[in-house]
Amino acid sequence: MEILSWYINDNLIGFSATNKHHLDMLFLDPNYFGKGYGTLILRHLITNYHITTVDVNEQNTSAFNFYTNHGFEISSRDMKDGMNLPYPILHLSLK
């Protein structure tokens, strides 16, 4: 897993973790939502780390909409999360 920290000037705005071509996590400080930083980070990860898949909790509609607006689509769905809890997970793939 490769973990990256994302900064604007000297301010940490988020971090990401990738594993081969899978985006394991992308977290952005809520103060930076809606300002294009998430898009810049995702584009960088797609271009430079060849990210093609990401998993999203089905209840996280903001994350789901973010990824689908950037070209990802549902490839499969699990009824439980990785800890076997009843939180459906959507597996997304880049079109």
Phi, psi and omega in degrees: 000135177249124182252130179239142174257142183243129185234149165241118190055238179256012183264121175291121181250348180174183175208161179220160175222132178237154177220104187058243183256018182248133174272107181284324179198148172217114179241133179232135176305128181305336177295345182251006176296146173072015182244006177092354182292320178299319178296316179299317180295313181299316178300319178299316181293322178293314183288314189263337180244003176055041179295129179231349181221154176204149176251142182224136172296129184302332181283347180271077185295330178296314179294317179302312179297321178302309183291320179292328175291345180251022171097005178270151176222159181292127175254331176194173183217136173249141181287338181232155178280184183295345178258014178065028176265155186282057176241103183302138180245131176260129176263120184249144177233146178288132180298000000 
